[in-house]
Amino acid sequence: MEGCFRFLKRVWRLAAPLAEFLKDVPLAPAANLVGANREMRRITHNTIKKVTGDISDRFNFNTAISAIMEMVNALYQYKEIPETDRSPAVLRESLDSLLLLLAPFAPHITEEIWEATGHEGSIHRQPWPVYDPEAILEDEITIVVQINGKIRERMLVPADLTPEKMKEKVLQEPGVLKLIQNKKIIKIIPVPGKLVNIVVN
C-alpha cells in the first residue's frame, strides 16, 4: 500500500503544477514534432498500446501499472526541458492519456486532476484512448551485422533505411570494415529493420 501511495503522490506532484497552464492549452493533435516532443508522444502512444493490450487481451494488470509508471517517469523528464522547447499540445495529450489509463486503477485522484486541468464531465465517462500507429514509429533502430551468419556488430540506423542504403551504411562502419578486411565479399543480404548478413570467403 505504501508503494501505491508514493506513486499516486508522484502523479499528483506531476500534474498539480501544470493544472492552470493546461486549462488554456487547446485539445489539438500535435504535428510536425521533432526531438523530445516527438519522443514524448511516441512514449505516450506506446503506453496506450501496451496498457490496452495488458488490460483487455491479457489481463496483466501488474504490467499495465508498470507501463504507466514508466510513462510518469518520462513525463517528469519531459517537464524539466525548457518551456520554449516543449510542446504544450504534447504535454496536454500525454497527461490526459496518463489520467485516462490510470483511471480504472485510481478513480478518485484521476477524477480530481481531470477536473483541475479544465475538463468538463467525469473522466469515467470519457472514451478510452486509442494509440496512433504513426506516433509509435521510431526514428532510429538497432540492427545486427552478421558475417557468414555470425553476429559481429550492432548499429543504430535510421528506421526507414531501404535495403540498398542499409548495405551502404554497414560498409561504411569502421568496425565492419576491419572485420572484412582482406576478405572477398560474396554477397550482402539486408533484412529491413533487422539485420545485414555479409557473406565472405
C-alpha positions in Angstrom: 0.0 0.0 0.0 2.8 2.4 0.8 4.3 1.9 -2.7 0.9 2.7 -4.3 0.6 5.8 -2.1 4.1 7.1 -3.1 3.3 6.5 -6.8 0.0 8.4 -6.6 1.8 11.3 -4.8 4.2 11.4 -7.7 1.3 11.6 -10.2 -0.2 14.5 -8.1 3.1 16.3 -7.9 3.5 16.0 -11.7 0.0 17.2 -12.6 -0.8 19.8 -9.9 1.7 22.5 -11.0 0.5 22.1 -14.6 -3.2 22.3 -14.0 -3.7 26.0 -14.5 -1.4 26.1 -17.5 -3.1 23.2 -19.2 -6.5 24.7 -18.9 -5.6 27.1 -21.7 -4.0 24.5 -24.0 -6.3 23.5 -26.8 -7.1 19.8 -27.3 -5.4 19.6 -30.6 -3.3 16.8 -32.0 0.4 17.5 -32.2 2.0 17.6 -35.6 5.5 18.1 -37.2 7.3 17.1 -34.0 11.0 16.5 -33.6 13.4 15.7 -30.7 12.0 15.4 -27.2 8.5 16.3 -28.3 8.3 13.5 -30.8 9.8 11.1 -28.3 7.3 12.0 -25.6 4.4 11.5 -28.0 5.9 8.1 -29.0 6.2 7.0 -25.4 2.6 8.2 -24.8 1.1 6.2 -27.7 3.3 3.1 -26.9 2.0 3.2 -23.4 -1.6 3.4 -24.6 -1.0 0.4 -26.8 0.7 -1.6 -24.0 -1.8 -0.8 -21.3 -4.8 -1.5 -23.6 -3.3 -4.9 -24.6 -2.4 -5.8 -21.0 -5.9 -5.0 -19.7 -8.2 -6.1 -22.5 -6.3 -9.0 -24.0 -4.0 -10.5 -21.4 -5.5 -9.3 -18.0 -2.0 -8.4 -16.9 -2.7 -5.6 -14.5 0.7 -5.5 -12.9 2.5 -4.9 -16.3 -0.1 -2.3 -17.2 0.7 -0.4 -14.0 4.4 -0.8 -14.6 4.0 0.8 -18.1 2.1 3.7 -16.6 4.8 4.2 -14.0 7.4 4.3 -16.8 5.3 6.9 -18.6 5.2 9.0 -15.4 9.0 8.9 -15.2 9.2 10.1 -18.9 6.8 12.9 -18.2 8.9 14.1 -15.3 11.9 14.3 -17.5 9.9 16.0 -20.3 8.5 18.6 -17.9 12.1 19.6 -17.0 13.1 20.7 -20.5 12.8 24.4 -21.2 9.3 25.6 -21.9 10.4 27.1 -25.2 11.4 23.6 -26.4 8.4 21.9 -25.1 5.1 21.4 -27.0 2.1 22.3 -24.9 -0.1 20.1 -27.1 2.2 17.1 -26.4 2.1 17.8 -22.7 -1.7 18.1 -22.7 -2.1 14.9 -24.7 0.4 13.0 -22.6 -1.1 14.0 -19.3 -4.7 13.4 -20.4 -3.7 10.0 -21.7 -2.0 9.2 -18.4 -5.0 10.1 -16.4 -7.4 8.0 -18.7 -5.1 5.0 -18.4 -4.8 5.3 -14.7 -8.5 6.0 -14.0 -9.6 2.3 -13.7 -6.9 1.8 -11.0 -7.1 5.1 -9.2 -10.6 6.6 -9.8 -10.7 9.4 -7.2 -7.3 11.1 -7.8 -7.6 10.9 -11.6 -11.1 12.4 -11.4 -9.8 15.3 -9.3 -6.9 16.0 -11.6 -9.1 15.7 -14.7 -11.4 18.4 -13.4 -8.4 20.6 -12.3 -6.9 20.6 -15.8 -10.1 22.1 -17.3 -12.1 19.1 -18.5 -15.9 19.0 -18.2 -17.6 15.8 -17.3 -16.3 12.8 -15.4 -13.1 11.1 -16.5 -15.0 7.8 -16.2 -17.4 8.8 -19.0 -14.6 9.5 -21.5 -13.7 7.2 -24.3 -10.6 5.0 -23.8 -7.5 6.5 -25.5 -6.5 4.9 -28.9 -2.9 4.8 -29.9 -1.7 6.3 -33.2 0.3 3.8 -35.2 2.3 6.7 -36.8 3.2 8.1 -33.5 4.9 4.9 -32.2 7.3 4.6 -35.2 10.9 5.1 -34.1 13.3 7.4 -35.8 16.2 5.0 -35.3 16.5 1.3 -34.7 19.3 -1.1 -33.8 20.2 -3.6 -36.5 22.6 -6.6 -36.3 25.5 -7.1 -38.6 26.3 -10.7 -39.3 29.4 -12.0 -41.1 28.8 -15.5 -42.5 25.7 -15.8 -40.3 27.5 -14.9 -37.0 26.7 -11.7 -35.2 29.7 -9.4 -35.2 28.3 -5.8 -34.7 25.2 -3.9 -33.8 24.4 -0.5 -35.3 22.0 2.3 -34.8 20.5 3.4 -38.1 17.5 5.4 -39.4 14.4 3.3 -39.2 13.3 4.0 -42.8 16.5 2.8 -44.5 16.0 1.0 -47.7 17.8 -2.3 -48.2 20.4 -0.7 -50.5 21.0 2.1 -48.0 21.4 -0.5 -45.3 24.1 -2.2 -47.2 25.9 1.2 -47.9 25.6 2.1 -44.2 27.1 -1.2 -43.0 30.0 -1.0 -45.4 30.9 2.5 -44.1 31.1 1.2 -40.5 34.8 1.1 -39.4 34.3 -1.9 -37.2 32.7 -3.9 -40.0 35.4 -2.8 -42.5 38.0 -4.1 -40.1 36.3 -7.5 -39.8 36.0 -8.0 -43.6 39.5 -6.6 -44.4 41.4 -8.8 -47.0 38.2 -10.9 -47.5 36.2 -11.2 -50.7 32.5 -10.3 -50.3 30.4 -12.9 -52.0 27.0 -11.2 -51.3 25.3 -8.9 -48.8 21.8 -9.8 -47.6 19.8 -7.0 -45.9 16.7 -7.7 -43.9 15.0 -4.4 -43.4 14.6 -3.3 -39.8 16.6 -6.3 -38.5 20.0 -7.2 -39.9 22.5 -7.3 -42.6 24.4 -10.5 -43.3 27.7 -10.2 -45.2 28.9 -13.4 -46.8 32.7 -13.6 -47.3 35.4 -16.1 -48.1 
